[in-house]
Amino acid sequence: MRRRRRSFWDIFDEFFEEFDREMEEAFEETRRAMERAFRTFREDELEPGKPMVYGFSMEIGPDGVPRIRHFGNVRPGKPKIVEEAEIEPYTSVIVDEERGVLRITAEMPGIEKKRIKINATEDTVVIRGENSRKYYKECKLDAPVDPDSAKATYRNGILEVTFQLKKSPGKRIKVE
């Protein structure tokens, strides 16, 4: 009896089949976790006319450590739907060392431009917006910025704030 010799491509086929299985399991596990988390909300806690917003983003920080950021006005596992009646907008903070800028993008649909307030220090930016909806987000920054260099634009519900990174002149160290 003659054995069939494995092709070089069989290895790739097996790898991708295993990868597909693992991804399916991961998605199913995530779906079950989200289902369990949102089962904690009872119907009598729902407020008619109030939106339920929850989401999260995952990214790798500049230090190589994964970060999970939550946004919205609810949190899984907590008994109340609305947290302080303010929605935490989805926010992305990107440091571009090459260009020397830090960019913050926040999704704030339904707010008029004149109703947005931004306060900044070297290491923190606070964004507020209030119309029929209220948004609030405090961003701790990964790099110090020059608050006076801020430029903000708001189009189609997306706020973008750009800062120049603060240049550190460094310190001369005397060799003894």
Secondary structure, DSSP 8 states (H G I E B T S, - for coil): -------HHHHHHHHHHHHHHHHHHHHHHHHHHHHHHHTT--GGG--TT----EEEEEEE-TTS-EEEEEEES--TT-S-S-STT-BB--EEEEEETTTTEEEEEEE-TT--GGGEEEEE-SSEEEEEEESSSEEEEEEE-SS-EEEEEEEEEEETTEEEEEEEE-----------
